[in-house]
Amino acid sequence: MSKKQIVDTPKAPSPIGPYSQAAVAGDLLFASGQLPLDPATGKMVEGDIQARAHQVFKNVQAIVEAAGATLDDVVKTTVFLTNMADFKAVNEVYAQYFTAPFPARSAVQVAALPLGADVEMEAVVKLK
């Protein structure tokens, strides 16, 4: 049995548990949920929901690029919010990272996220 291919980049935060930043299966990359953590410090970024959303998307982008892809190759995202009232503000940031044709997406409100975060995103990417 072969080992799983994983993606690990210092440009995204280190996992806070027993998981990889991303795993490759065939021609798909599955990026783990990214929190608004600064990869240099491992700390949550300060600011409003948009500042934290920007960090989440930058973290996902770093993982996608480490796998040799771009955000244009993302086919599905899931955005987790602890407050659906933040949906519009996060959408405004999302539109700065993804362009038409947009990936498929789910956005769900959850009771809580790790480390007290209020936004998280995971992605599925079609590798070339």
Secondary structure, DSSP 8 states (H G I E B T S, - for coil): ----EEE--TTS---SSSS-SEEEETTEEEEEEE-SB-TTT-SB--S-HHHHHHHHHHHHHHHHHHTT--GGGEEEEEEEES-GGGHHHHHHHHHHH--SS--EEEEEE-S--GGG-SEEEEEEEE--
